């Protein structure tokens, strides 16, 4: 059995109100973590971001509010509320808030079972 932590079964969570934007900061809140999947809420003040890095897991960014610039390899996209994008495992990626923003990051293991 895989150990998990965070969000409990049947627990109702309002993603937009579960995290606050702090001035000149990035705030994160882990919702669920297990060996094969992580759910994390992020809140970015304008001009805050995560510099280039990669992950061994596929990462899905879903913007809940605001506007985010997402660079994946050599491609840059601007995402607005309601949009999502895949950042594939092992590919360098970076994020920057173009306005105060909230997003849900879902990381999923790409290892074969």
C-alpha positions in Angstrom: 0.0 0.0 0.0 1.3 3.5 -0.9 1.4 6.1 1.8 -0.3 9.4 1.0 -0.6 12.7 2.8 -2.8 15.8 2.5 -6.3 16.0 1.1 -8.6 13.3 2.5 -11.1 11.2 0.6 -14.4 13.1 0.1 -12.9 16.4 1.5 -14.3 19.4 -0.3 -11.7 22.0 -1.2 -12.2 25.4 -2.9 -9.0 25.8 -4.8 -9.3 29.6 -5.3 -9.8 30.4 -1.6 -7.5 27.8 -0.1 -4.4 29.9 -0.7 -3.6 33.6 -0.6 -1.3 35.8 -2.7 1.3 37.5 -0.5 3.1 40.7 -1.6 6.4 40.0 -3.4 6.2 36.3 -2.6 5.4 32.8 -3.8 3.2 30.7 -1.5 2.7 26.9 -1.9 0.4 24.4 -0.2 0.7 20.7 -0.7 -2.8 19.2 -1.2 -1.9 15.5 -1.7 1.4 13.7 -2.0 2.2 10.1 -2.8 4.9 8.1 -4.6 3.3 8.6 -8.0 1.4 11.9 -7.8 1.6 15.3 -6.1 -1.0 18.1 -6.0 0.2 21.5 -5.0 -1.5 24.9 -5.0 0.6 28.0 -5.7 0.0 31.7 -5.3 2.4 34.1 -7.0 2.5 37.9 -6.7 3.1 39.7 -10.0 6.6 39.3 -11.4 7.3 36.3 -9.1 8.3 33.0 -10.6 10.2 29.7 -10.6 13.5 29.8 -12.6 14.3 27.1 -15.1 14.4 23.5 -13.8 13.2 20.0 -14.7 11.4 17.2 -12.9 11.4 13.4 -13.3 7.5 13.7 -13.3 5.1 15.1 -15.9 3.8 18.4 -14.5 0.4 19.9 -15.4 -0.1 23.6 -14.7 -3.8 24.8 -14.4 -4.1 28.5 -13.9 -7.0 29.3 -11.5 -6.7 33.1 -11.5 -4.4 35.7 -13.0 -1.9 35.2 -15.9 1.2 33.1 -16.1 4.1 32.9 -18.6 5.2 29.3 -18.9 8.4 28.4 -20.8 8.9 24.7 -21.7 12.1 24.0 -23.5 12.3 26.7 -26.3 8.5 27.4 -26.3 6.8 30.1 -24.3 3.0 30.3 -23.7 0.8 32.8 -21.7 -1.9 31.0 -19.7 -5.0 32.6 -18.2 -7.6 31.4 -15.8 -9.1 28.2 -16.9 -6.2 27.1 -19.1 -3.7 24.3 -18.5 -0.5 23.1 -20.0 1.8 20.0 -19.7 5.4 20.4 -18.8 6.9 17.0 -19.7 9.2 15.1 -17.4 12.9 15.9 -17.9 12.2 19.0 -20.0 13.5 22.3 -18.6 10.6 24.7 -17.7 10.1 28.0 -15.9 7.1 30.0 -14.8 6.5 33.7 -14.2 3.4 35.5 -12.9 2.3 38.3 -15.3 -0.3 39.4 -12.7 -1.1 38.1 -9.2 -1.9 34.5 -9.9 -3.0 31.2 -8.5 -2.4 27.8 -10.0 -2.7 24.1 -9.4 0.3 22.0 -10.1 -0.4 18.3 -10.7 2.8 16.1 -10.9 2.4 12.5 -12.1 5.0 9.8 -12.3 5.9 8.7 -15.8 7.5 5.5 -14.5 5.9 2.3 -15.9 4.1 0.2 -13.3 
